[in-house]
Amino acid sequence: QKEVEQDPGPLSVPEGAIVSLNCTYSNSAFQYFMWYRQYSRKGPELLMYTYSSGNKEDGRFTAQVDKSSKYISLFIRDSQPSDSATYLCAMTFTGFQKLVFGTGTRLLVSP
Amino acid sequence: DAMVIQNPRYQVTQFGKPVTLSCSQTLNHNVMYWYQQKSSQAPKLLFHYYDKDFNNEADTPDNFQSRRPNTSFCFLDIRSPGLGDAAMYLCATSSPGISNQPQHFGDGTRLSIL
């Protein structure tokens, strides 16, 4: 069993849809949770990071962490074609020393 | 404003010919990382420097080495590249501790092996 599980997709949605991306994990010691967006042939770009459980909102993006269920989510409201990318979840224990990544979900938003 | 800069963006080398990839940062972060990412896979950590302290992952092949001459620069050396080393190589930085900054990535160097 992988430490972090993420559906690879692709996930195809029409423009304007609400997108839900998810990851599950097995190690309850993870404390920091991140979402990165990666466009083709580019490096991962940090979108959101949260500590422990709870919600965090930034514009059209909302990150949720449920430590009791070992489940994290990223919601994208009013999705745009420019949101088409691979979304990687990542998590770590403390100090951001080593990230454990999911395999990424490829999102396609059609006009 | 690029904060983690990797050069070159694309590198082609011959089988067995040593190659060096470079990374520089303007964030003054004390930790620098090198990841290998193959197509449709998650980034895989090769090693990292915490200041001058080098930390190798247990499964990183001996063929991969790194140097960090100062805070701003870090190099990845592949001594004898094989076909299986063709990948995107990502550099990242972070500043754990008080500021607790998460990792920021460069745009990577895509390495091809002929």
Boltz contact constraints between the chains, C-beta under 6 A:
constraints:
  - contact:
      token1: [A, 34]
      token2: [B, 102]
      max_distance: 6.0
  - contact:
      token1: [A, 42]
      token2: [B, 107]
      max_distance: 6.0
  - contact:
      token1: [A, 43]
      token2: [B, 90]
      max_distance: 6.0
  - contact:
      token1: [A, 43]
      token2: [B, 105]
      max_distance: 6.0
  - contact:
      token1: [A, 43]
      token2: [B, 106]
      max_distance: 6.0
  - contact:
      token1: [A, 43]
      token2: [B, 107]
      max_distance: 6.0
  - contact:
      token1: [A, 43]
      token2: [B, 108]
      max_distance: 6.0
  - contact:
      token1: [A, 44]
      token2: [B, 105]
      max_distance: 6.0
  - contact:
      token1: [A, 46]
      token2: [B, 102]
      max_distance: 6.0
  - contact:
      token1: [A, 49]
      token2: [B, 102]
      max_distance: 6.0
  - contact:
      token1: [A, 95]
      token2: [B, 96]
      max_distance: 6.0
  - contact:
      token1: [A, 96]
      token2: [B, 94]
      max_distance: 6.0
  - contact:
      token1: [A, 96]
      token2: [B, 96]
      max_distance: 6.0
  - contact:
      token1: [A, 96]
      token2: [B, 102]
      max_distance: 6.0
  - contact:
      token1: [A, 96]
      token2: [B, 103]
      max_distance: 6.0
  - contact:
      token1: [A, 101]
      token2: [B, 42]
      max_distance: 6.0
  - contact:
      token1: [A, 101]
      token2: [B, 43]
      max_distance: 6.0
  - contact:
      token1: [A, 103]
      token2: [B, 42]
      max_distance: 6.0
